[in-house]
Amino acid sequence: MVCCHDCDMLQRLPHALEARSVARCVRCGATLKEAERLSLSSMVAILLACTMLFVLANTYPVLILEVAGKRSAATLWQTVIALQGQGMLEVALLVLFTSIVMPALALCSMLYVQLLLWRAKVPPGFASMLRLYGVARPWCMVEVFLVGVLISLVKLVHLANVHPGIGLWALFALIMLQAACMGGFSPSRLWERISHAPLRSV
């Protein structure tokens, strides 16, 4: 039995829905449950790809500048250090928090849950990991950082030779895969797997 989040009517939902089908409230028509868009194995594959891209984005340069024969490159970490060195500690902490720390927490918590469920195991601290993801996800602003980098790229192109680095392409691919992951993410389905699937403890 579930309670409609719009009209509070209690009703029973089927355990499984046909592909692309939606269960709606019989009273108000609100969406109560949607068919699974991505299988568990697909979610794990996407999350592993996101993890690799996140590592690449933090390891390789985002932009490469070439001025008067001098070449310089900066990764995300180096950007934070450079901001701190220029006396902008608050901005450096904000970039660190929203572009590195929170995305890493959101990615690791979701990969931990999905990977263990895929291996038919009950993840220890399952509810805590979902709460951690719910707290961290709104603070993930890699998209905002990417827009800022692209604006800087346009402004600097007249002053120096600017080349996008591997980190920039990794960030772009990461954002695209995260969008696909969010489209297939459903906390209610994860709870259903815990409740009904024959899982074993780790």
N, C-alpha and C positions, 0 to 999 in steps of 0.2 A: 504494500500500500504506500502511495506517495501523496503528498499534499501539494496541490497546485500553488505555485508561488504568487499567482495573481488573485485568485478567488478563494483559496484555502479549502477547496473541495477535495475530500479524500477519494481516491480511486485506485484501482489495481492496474498495474502496467504489465505487459508481456515481458518475459525474460529476453526475448530476441525479436528484432525487427527485420523486415525484409530490406534489401539494399535500397538506399535513397528514400526510405520511408520515414515518416515522422508520427509520433504519438502526441495527440493534442488533448487538451482538457475538454470533456464533454459539455461543460457549462459555458466556459468563456473562450475556448479555442486556443489558449496559450500553449506553446510548445513545452511538452514535458520530457520528451526523450527523442533523440534522433538516432538513426541507424549509424553504425560504426563506419566512418569514412576511411580510416586506415587500420589495417591489421596491426596486431601487436609487434609482429616481426618487422613491418614497415616502419613503425614508430621507432623501434630500436635502431634500425639502419639509419634513419634520418638523424636521430640523436647522436649516434656515433660519428656521422659525417659532420654534424654541427660541432662536436668536440674537436675533431681534427682541424676544422676551419678556424675555430676559436684559437687554437694553439698557433696556427699559421699567422693569424691576424695579430697576435701578440709577440711573434718571433721575428717576422719579416717587416721591412719598412713599409709604411703607408704611403709616403710621398718621398720622392728623390728630387732634390733641387740642385741645379748646376748653374753657378754664377761665376763669371770670369775664370772659367777653368776649374773652379773649386766645386767639388761634389759633396753634398751632405744628404743624409737620410735619417729618418726618425721613425721608430716604432711607437706603439701606444705607450709603453712604459717610459721611453725616452721623452715623449711628449709631457707626461706627468712630471718627470724630473726637471725638464726645461722650464715648465710653468712654475714649479717650486723655486728654482734657481733665480727666476726673474721677480721674485717677491709676491707671486700670486698664489699663495698657499691655499686659499679657499677654492679657487678655480681648479687647482691641481687635485685637491681632495674630491671635488665634485666629479671631475673627469675619471679619477680612479674608482670612485664609488659607483657611478652609473655606467661606465664603459668596460670595467674589468671585474670588480668584486661582485656586484649583483648579477650580471650575466653569468659569471662562473657558478655562483650559488644556484641560480635557477636551472642552469644546464645540468649540473652535477646531481641535484636533487631529483630531477625528472629522469635522468639516465639511470640513476640508482634504482628507482621504483620500477621503471619499465623493463629494465634488464633482468631484475630478479623475477618479475612476473612472467616474463618470456621464458625463463628457465623453470617455471612452475614452482616458484618458491615464494613464501610470504615474506615481504621485506620487513625486517625489524625497524620499528619506528615509522611505519607507513604513514600514519596520520600526521606525524611531525614533519615528515618530508613534504607532504602535500601542503601543509601550512607554510613551510619555508618557501616553497615555490610560489604560493599565493602572495607572500610578503615581498619576495625578491622580484617577481616578474614586472610589476608596475614601475620599478626603478631601473629596469633595463632600457637604456636609451642609446643603444648602438646606432639606431637609425638616425637619431639627432646628431650624433657625432659624425656619421657619414655625410649628412647634409652639410655640416660645418666644413668638413674636409673638401667637399666638392666646391663650395663657395670660395674657399681659400684657393683652390686650384684655379678657378676662373680669374680671381683677382691677381694671382701671382704670375699668370702666364705671360703678361706683358713685361714683367720685370726679370724673369729668369726662365731657364728651361726646366719645366716641371714634368716629371714622369711619374705616373701611378706605379706604386710598388706592389709586390705580391700581397702585402697586408691589406691593401685597399680592395683588391679583387676578392680576397678571402672574406673581408667584411661584407662585401656585396652579396656573395654567395651565401654567407651565414644568415643574412637578413631574409633572403628568399627561402631558405630551408626552414628558418624559424617560423615564417608565415605558414608554410605547409604543416609544420608540427602543431602550431596553435589551432589550425583548422581541424586537426584530428584529435585534439586533446579534450577529454571529457572526464572530470573527477568522478562523476556518477558511475561511469562504466568501469573505472578502476576499482571503485568500491564493490561493484557487482562481481568483478573477478575475484576479489578477496572473499566475498560472501558465498558465492555459488561454485566457483571452480575448485577442482580437487588439487589444492596446493599443499606443499609440504613445507615445514619450517626449515629455516636456514641452520 
